[in-house]
Amino acid sequence: MPSELGDMKQLKSLDFSGNGFNGTVPIRLGELTRLQDLDLSDNLLSGSLTVSLFTNLQSLSYLDVSNNLLSGNIPPEISHLKKLSDHYLGINQFTGSIQSELGNCKNFKSVVLS
């Protein structure tokens, strides 16, 4: 995925599902402060979900990174995304325990970790 995506400051929805992208999730996606929907599912993305990816995405309500090769811990910073209601993290290689902070998310409607 091109890092120039971070320059698209007005972007509200990004769907790159099922494209066979590989490599890591670009940190610059975290610069898309108006982003509401992010779907990166069904690719070959690897590495971890970094804290900096979620710091500025306060408008995000839908996140799908399922069916990739992501690893490491699920960052507890996801719980700081107050508008996030649906997120799909399953079918990856995450390790560690589920952070207790995720239990504080009042808007969660769907959480899939399978």
C-alpha positions in Angstrom: 0.0 0.0 0.0 1.4 3.4 -0.9 2.5 5.6 2.0 1.0 8.6 0.2 -2.4 7.5 1.5 -1.6 9.5 4.6 -1.8 12.6 2.4 -5.6 12.0 1.8 -6.7 13.9 4.9 -10.4 14.1 3.9 -10.8 10.4 3.4 -13.6 8.8 5.3 -13.7 5.3 4.0 -10.9 3.0 2.9 -11.6 -0.5 1.6 -8.5 -2.5 0.5 -10.0 -5.9 1.3 -9.1 -8.9 -0.8 -6.2 -7.3 -2.8 -3.4 -9.6 -1.8 -1.4 -6.7 -0.3 1.6 -7.8 1.7 4.0 -6.1 4.1 3.1 -4.1 7.1 0.1 -1.8 7.7 1.4 1.7 6.8 1.8 3.9 9.9 0.7 6.9 7.8 -2.9 5.5 7.8 -2.9 6.9 11.3 -2.8 10.4 9.8 -6.3 10.0 8.3 -8.0 11.7 11.1 -11.4 11.8 9.4 -11.4 8.0 8.6 -14.5 6.3 9.7 -14.2 2.9 8.0 -11.0 0.9 7.5 -11.1 -2.5 5.8 -7.8 -4.2 5.2 -9.2 -7.8 5.5 -8.3 -10.7 3.3 -4.7 -9.7 2.4 -1.3 -10.9 3.4 -0.4 -8.1 5.8 2.1 -9.0 8.4 3.8 -7.4 11.4 2.0 -5.9 14.3 -0.7 -3.2 14.7 1.3 -0.3 16.1 0.1 2.1 18.7 0.7 5.1 16.4 -1.8 3.7 14.0 -4.7 4.2 16.4 -3.6 7.4 18.2 -5.3 9.9 15.8 -8.2 7.8 14.4 -10.8 9.1 16.7 -13.5 9.1 14.0 -13.0 5.4 13.3 -16.2 3.3 13.8 -15.4 0.2 11.7 -12.1 -1.7 11.6 -11.5 -5.0 9.8 -8.1 -6.4 9.6 -9.2 -10.1 9.6 -7.7 -12.8 7.6 -4.1 -11.5 7.4 -0.8 -12.6 8.9 -0.7 -9.9 11.6 1.1 -10.9 14.8 2.1 -9.5 18.2 -0.3 -8.2 20.8 -3.6 -6.5 20.1 -2.8 -2.9 21.1 -4.9 -1.8 24.1 -5.0 1.7 22.5 -7.9 0.3 20.4 -10.0 0.9 23.5 -9.3 4.7 23.2 -11.3 4.8 19.9 -14.6 6.0 21.4 -16.6 5.7 18.1 -15.4 2.2 17.3 -18.4 -0.1 17.3 -17.4 -2.9 14.9 -14.0 -4.5 14.7 -12.8 -7.7 13.3 -9.3 -9.0 14.2 -9.7 -12.8 13.7 -7.8 -15.2 11.5 -4.4 -13.7 12.2 -1.4 -14.7 14.4 -1.9 -12.4 17.4 -0.4 -13.6 20.6 -0.8 -12.6 24.3 -3.9 -12.0 26.2 -6.8 -9.8 25.5 -6.2 -6.5 27.3 -8.7 -5.6 30.0 -9.0 -2.1 28.5 -11.1 -3.5 25.7 -13.8 -4.3 28.3 -14.2 -0.5 28.8 -15.5 0.1 25.3 -19.1 1.1 25.6 -19.8 1.4 21.8 -18.6 -2.1 20.8 -21.4 -3.9 18.9 -19.3 -6.5 17.1 -15.9 -7.9 18.2 -14.6 -10.9 16.3 -11.3 -12.4 17.5 -11.6 -16.0 16.2 
